[in-house]
Amino acid sequence: MHSTLIVIALAASVVSAPPDKQPPEAKTRVLIVTGADAWHDWKNTSPVVRATLEQDPRIEARIVEDPEFLASPLLAGYDVILLEFCNPNPLRHQADAQKNLTQIVEQGKGLVVLHFSCGAFSTWPAYADLAGRIWDRKNTHDPRGPFQVKILDKQHPITGGMEDFQADDELYVCLAGDKKMDVLATARSKVTGQEYPMALAMSYGKGRVFNTPLGHDGKSITMPGTAMLLQRGVLWTANRKIEK
């Protein structure tokens, strides 16, 4: 009799449970790949990138201070690979890294190209195809300082609902490439007087790529507009819904 009552009680608890209660959604796992950049203080900026991303409770980030990790099969365990390095010399396992990174994006993972990672893999011509836009190795940027970022595409999930915002950064005038990409935001150079892309997005196989030249240092990364753009770019590459 006692066991029968227990079964009835358990059944009642199941029936009375809220029908719309869903298990918590898994976090987007981001790998921040850094550790090689003679021009930037990556030891200080990488933790800022991580903290900025994790302000969104849907994101969980890890830092690896060695681009050689791109050759590891463990790379496939992450939803998004965020590149924050610029290797002046080829990696020891560069061929494996190139193949591995390309394959996992083609198969559906996300890729974020942040700031001077547009200058990575100088000996890998196909990086221009994967990143969409890369450093032209001729030009650089305006002097560091404040400038306005203009949102061009207010329908794209990354920038939908965003307003123009103030950046305090290096305004890159040096991106090159002819890959078809959605230009989401631009800024006008005080030096050349021309507009340059500050946020770009595209599909790559089954995966997605977000490329932004913003993010020179900790201050630039934590500027509210830049931080939001980075968080949204990560979520979009992971194929997550973005609340406007």
C-alpha positions as CSV (number, residue, x, y, z in Angstrom):
1,M,0.0,0.0,0.0
2,H,2.8,2.4,0.9
3,S,4.6,1.8,-2.4
4,T,1.4,2.4,-4.3
5,L,1.0,5.8,-2.6
6,I,4.6,6.8,-3.6
7,V,3.9,5.9,-7.2
8,I,0.7,8.0,-7.2
9,A,2.5,10.9,-5.6
10,L,5.3,10.8,-8.2
11,A,2.8,10.7,-11.0
12,A,0.9,13.6,-9.6
13,S,4.1,15.7,-9.4
14,V,4.9,15.0,-13.1
15,V,1.4,16.0,-14.2
16,S,1.4,19.2,-12.1
17,A,4.8,20.3,-13.4
18,P,4.5,23.5,-15.5
19,P,4.2,22.3,-19.1
20,D,6.2,25.2,-20.5
21,K,9.2,24.8,-18.3
22,Q,12.2,23.9,-20.5
23,P,15.7,22.8,-19.4
24,P,18.2,25.7,-19.5
25,E,19.8,26.3,-22.9
26,A,23.4,25.2,-23.3
27,K,25.9,28.0,-23.3
28,T,27.8,29.0,-26.4
29,R,31.3,27.7,-25.9
30,V,33.9,30.2,-27.3
31,L,37.6,29.5,-27.6
32,I,39.7,32.7,-27.6
33,V,42.9,31.8,-29.5
34,T,45.8,34.2,-28.6
35,G,49.4,34.1,-27.6
36,A,51.3,35.5,-30.7
37,D,51.2,39.2,-31.5
38,A,54.2,41.5,-31.4
39,W,52.1,44.6,-31.8
40,H,49.4,44.1,-29.1
41,D,49.3,43.3,-25.4
42,W,47.4,40.1,-25.7
43,K,48.1,39.0,-22.1
44,N,45.9,41.9,-20.9
45,T,43.4,42.1,-23.7
46,S,42.4,38.4,-23.9
47,P,40.9,38.4,-20.3
48,V,39.0,41.5,-21.2
49,V,37.6,39.9,-24.3
50,R,36.5,36.9,-22.2
51,A,34.9,39.0,-19.5
52,T,33.1,41.1,-22.1
53,L,31.7,38.0,-23.8
54,E,30.6,36.5,-20.5
55,Q,28.6,39.5,-19.6
56,D,26.1,37.7,-21.8
57,P,25.0,34.7,-19.7
58,R,24.6,32.6,-22.8
59,I,28.3,32.7,-23.5
60,E,31.1,30.7,-21.8
61,A,34.6,31.5,-23.0
62,R,38.0,29.9,-22.6
63,I,41.5,31.3,-23.5
64,V,44.3,29.3,-25.0
65,E,47.6,31.1,-25.3
66,D,49.0,29.1,-28.2
67,P,47.7,29.3,-31.8
68,E,49.2,25.8,-32.3
69,F,46.0,24.6,-30.6
70,L,44.2,25.2,-33.9
71,A,45.7,22.0,-35.1
72,S,44.2,20.0,-32.3
73,P,41.1,17.8,-32.7
74,L,39.8,19.4,-29.5
75,L,39.0,22.5,-31.5
76,A,35.8,20.8,-32.6
77,G,34.5,20.8,-29.0
78,Y,33.8,24.6,-29.2
79,D,30.9,26.4,-30.9
80,V,32.9,29.5,-31.9
81,I,36.6,30.1,-32.5
82,L,37.7,33.7,-31.8
83,L,41.0,34.6,-33.3
84,E,43.0,37.2,-31.4
85,F,46.5,36.8,-32.6
86,C,48.8,37.8,-35.5
87,N,51.6,35.3,-35.9
88,P,54.7,37.0,-37.5
89,N,56.1,33.6,-38.4
90,P,54.3,30.4,-39.6
91,L,53.1,28.1,-36.9
92,R,55.0,24.9,-36.4
93,H,51.9,22.9,-37.4
94,Q,50.4,25.5,-39.7
95,A,49.3,23.1,-42.4
96,D,47.3,21.1,-39.8
97,A,46.0,24.3,-38.2
98,Q,44.8,25.6,-41.6
99,K,43.1,22.4,-42.5
100,N,41.5,21.9,-39.1
101,L,40.2,25.4,-38.8
102,T,38.8,25.5,-42.3
103,Q,37.0,22.1,-41.9
104,I,35.3,22.9,-38.6
105,V,33.9,26.2,-40.0
106,E,32.8,24.5,-43.2
107,Q,31.0,21.9,-41.0
108,G,29.1,24.5,-39.0
109,K,31.2,26.1,-36.3
110,G,31.5,29.9,-35.9
111,L,34.6,32.0,-36.6
112,V,35.3,35.5,-35.2
113,V,38.2,37.5,-36.6
114,L,39.0,40.2,-34.1
115,H,41.1,43.3,-34.7
116,F,44.7,42.4,-35.9
117,S,43.9,38.7,-36.4
118,C,43.1,40.0,-39.9
119,G,46.9,40.0,-40.3
120,A,47.4,36.4,-39.2
121,F,48.6,33.6,-41.4
122,S,50.6,35.7,-43.8
123,T,51.8,32.7,-45.7
124,W,48.3,31.2,-46.1
125,P,46.7,32.7,-49.2
126,A,43.3,30.9,-48.5
127,Y,43.0,32.8,-45.2
128,A,41.5,35.7,-47.2
129,D,38.7,33.4,-48.3
130,L,38.1,32.1,-44.7
131,A,38.3,35.5,-42.9
132,G,36.6,37.4,-45.7
133,R,38.8,40.5,-45.2
134,I,42.5,40.5,-44.3
135,W,45.3,43.1,-43.7
136,D,46.5,44.4,-47.1
137,R,50.1,44.6,-45.6
138,K,50.4,48.1,-47.0
139,N,48.2,50.4,-44.9
140,T,47.4,50.6,-41.2
141,H,45.0,52.8,-39.3
142,D,44.1,56.3,-38.1
143,P,45.8,57.4,-34.9
144,R,44.1,55.9,-31.9
145,G,41.2,57.9,-30.7
146,P,37.4,58.4,-30.7
147,F,35.2,58.0,-33.8
148,Q,31.7,57.2,-34.7
149,V,30.6,53.8,-35.9
150,K,27.7,53.9,-38.2
151,I,25.3,51.0,-38.3
152,L,24.5,50.3,-42.0
153,D,22.4,47.1,-41.8
154,K,19.6,47.4,-39.2
155,Q,18.0,44.2,-40.4
156,H,20.9,41.8,-39.9
157,P,20.6,39.8,-36.6
158,I,23.9,41.2,-35.4
159,T,23.2,44.9,-35.8
160,G,19.4,44.8,-35.8
161,G,18.1,47.4,-33.3
162,M,21.6,48.8,-32.7
163,E,22.2,52.6,-33.0
164,D,25.3,54.3,-34.2
165,F,27.9,54.3,-31.4
166,Q,31.1,55.9,-30.2
167,A,34.3,53.8,-30.4
168,D,37.7,54.6,-28.9
169,D,40.0,52.5,-31.0
170,E,42.2,52.2,-34.1
171,L,40.2,52.9,-37.3
172,Y,41.6,50.4,-39.7
173,V,41.9,51.6,-43.3
174,C,43.8,48.4,-44.3
175,L,41.3,45.6,-45.0
176,A,41.5,43.9,-48.4
177,G,39.5,41.1,-50.1
178,D,36.8,40.5,-52.6
179,K,34.8,37.9,-50.8
180,K,31.1,38.7,-50.8
181,M,30.3,39.8,-47.2
182,D,27.5,41.8,-45.5
183,V,28.9,45.1,-44.4
184,L,27.1,45.8,-41.2
185,A,28.9,48.9,-39.9
186,T,31.4,51.5,-41.1
187,A,33.4,54.5,-39.8
188,R,34.9,57.5,-41.6
189,S,38.7,57.9,-41.5
190,K,39.9,61.4,-40.3
191,V,43.0,60.8,-42.5
192,T,41.5,59.7,-45.8
193,G,38.0,61.0,-45.4
194,Q,36.7,57.6,-46.7
195,E,34.3,55.1,-45.1
196,Y,35.8,51.7,-44.0
197,P,34.0,48.5,-42.7
198,M,33.9,48.0,-39.0
199,A,31.8,44.9,-39.0
200,L,31.3,42.2,-41.6
201,A,29.5,38.9,-41.7
202,M,29.2,36.0,-44.1
203,S,28.4,32.3,-44.4
204,Y,31.2,29.8,-45.0
205,G,30.0,26.3,-45.9
206,K,27.6,25.4,-43.1
207,G,29.4,27.8,-40.7
208,R,29.4,31.6,-40.2
209,V,32.1,34.2,-40.0
210,F,32.1,37.6,-38.2
211,N,35.0,40.0,-38.8
212,T,35.6,43.3,-37.0
213,P,38.8,45.4,-37.0
214,L,37.7,46.9,-33.7
215,G,39.3,45.8,-30.4
216,H,42.8,47.3,-30.1
217,D,43.0,47.1,-26.3
218,G,40.9,46.7,-23.1
219,K,39.4,50.2,-23.2
220,S,38.3,49.8,-26.9
221,I,36.8,46.4,-26.2
222,T,34.7,47.5,-23.3
223,M,33.2,50.5,-25.1
224,P,29.5,49.7,-24.9
225,G,28.8,49.6,-28.6
226,T,31.9,47.6,-29.4
227,A,31.1,45.1,-26.6
228,M,27.6,44.6,-27.8
229,L,28.8,44.1,-31.4
230,L,31.3,41.5,-30.3
231,Q,28.7,39.6,-28.1
232,R,26.2,39.6,-30.9
233,G,28.7,38.6,-33.5
234,V,29.7,35.6,-31.4
235,L,26.1,34.5,-30.9
236,W,25.3,34.9,-34.6
237,T,28.2,32.8,-35.7
238,A,27.0,30.1,-33.2
239,N,23.5,30.3,-34.8
240,R,21.9,31.6,-31.7
241,K,18.9,33.8,-31.6
242,I,19.7,37.4,-30.8
243,E,17.2,39.5,-28.8
244,K,16.9,43.0,-30.2
